[in-house]
Amino acid sequence: MNQERDDAIEALLRKQFDGPMRDEGFSRRVMQRLPARRRRVRWPLWSGIAAGAVACWLALLSSPLPRTGWRDWMSGEWSGPAILLLVVALGMAMLALAWGVAEAEDH
Amino acid sequence: MADSAAEARIDRALVARVLLNDDRNAFEQLLRRHQGMVRAQLRRLLHGDVAAADDLAQETFLLAWRKLDQFRGEARFSTWLYRIAYSCFLQACRKSPRSGEHADASEAERLPAVEHAIDLQLDFERAMRRLSAAEQSVLLHCVQMELSHEEAAYVLAVPLGTVKTHAMRGKAKLKTWLAAWHETADEEQTS
């Protein structure tokens, strides 16, 4: 009985809803008011990335840390700078992975 | 189900055409496909005010045009449009609160007394207006527009549990207020 009444209420609700409205010139009016699409400008993003990369390179240029770390890593010696370099590389790989997973979920 | 998946694919293809080629014809197709339901949704939310509903629907599609690159496909395109439309409706309500929104409340208090009212539809309409705005919105999207609870939660930007609670409470209230009609119907069936 209860289910029947639920169904009856839902049926009444559906009956009360008129459904999709006919166009009657609405689409044409909207299309007339549509502004030109603005293209998304990409150069600020790429300029920012390039500026950041140059700033990093300049900051590390005077430091022996990256070169020492790279040399030790290549020779298989796990010194402090080599481990630091490894941690940075792993961190960046994890960030890229998380970003990739988030993008895949969005799509 | 297959139909709805095919419709969603068509919508995604049209969106891609707009984004890649600035294809206005593709947007017009999207507009023609969805204007009917968006306008019906807004008309219902605005208690039948067709002119205001059309103004908000126009605003909805202009916003959709501007923000189309933000459509990520996490919901169906129609659901995304309903969400924009609902948010336009809320903004309009904040700008000019509708004084007549719950004006019928006191009148509706007398509902059970009009046991043999002439028109069930009229009583039902008044009962609907007696529900809270949230319950009305949930019943509109879940029952009348036949969205899933998850989709309604996305459109209304509320938690899923809230949608389920409002749907249950709204239907329970309508059942109570319209009990006289059911009793009459039951009596007619038994006699």
Contacts between the chains, C-beta under 8 A, distances in Angstrom:
chain1	res1	chain2	res2	distance
A	5	B	175	5.4
A	5	B	182	6.0
A	6	B	171	6.2
A	6	B	175	7.4
A	8	B	182	7.0
A	9	B	171	5.3
A	9	B	174	5.1
A	9	B	175	5.7
A	9	B	178	7.3
A	10	B	143	5.3
A	10	B	171	7.5
A	12	B	120	7.6
A	12	B	124	5.4
A	12	B	174	7.9
A	12	B	178	7.8
A	13	B	139	6.0
A	13	B	143	4.5
A	13	B	144	5.5
A	13	B	174	8.0
A	14	B	143	6.6
A	14	B	144	6.1
A	15	B	121	7.9
A	16	B	121	7.0
A	16	B	124	6.2
A	16	B	125	7.0
A	16	B	128	7.3
A	16	B	144	7.2
A	17	B	40	7.2
A	17	B	44	6.6
A	17	B	140	7.6
A	17	B	144	3.7
A	17	B	145	7.3
A	18	B	40	6.2
A	18	B	43	7.6
A	19	B	36	7.7
A	19	B	40	6.3
A	20	B	36	2.8
A	20	B	37	5.0
A	20	B	39	7.8
A	20	B	40	5.5
A	21	B	35	7.4
A	21	B	36	4.9
A	21	B	39	4.4
A	21	B	40	5.3
A	21	B	43	7.0
A	22	B	36	7.0
A	23	B	32	6.5
A	23	B	35	6.2
A	23	B	36	7.1
A	26	B	35	5.5
A	26	B	39	6.9
A	26	B	54	6.5
A	26	B	57	7.2
A	26	B	58	7.8
A	27	B	28	6.4
A	27	B	31	4.9
A	27	B	32	5.0
A	27	B	35	5.7
A	29	B	58	7.0
A	30	B	31	5.9
A	30	B	35	7.6
A	30	B	58	5.5
A	30	B	61	4.9
A	30	B	62	7.1
A	31	B	24	7.2
A	31	B	27	7.9
A	31	B	28	5.5
A	31	B	31	7.0
A	33	B	58	7.0
A	33	B	62	6.5
A	34	B	24	6.7
A	34	B	27	7.2
A	34	B	62	7.0
A	34	B	65	5.7
A	35	B	62	7.8
A	35	B	65	7.6
A	35	B	66	7.8
A	37	B	18	8.0
A	37	B	22	5.0
A	37	B	65	7.4
A	40	B	69	6.6
A	106	B	72	4.7
A	106	B	73	7.3
A	106	B	74	6.1
A	107	B	72	7.2
A	107	B	73	6.0
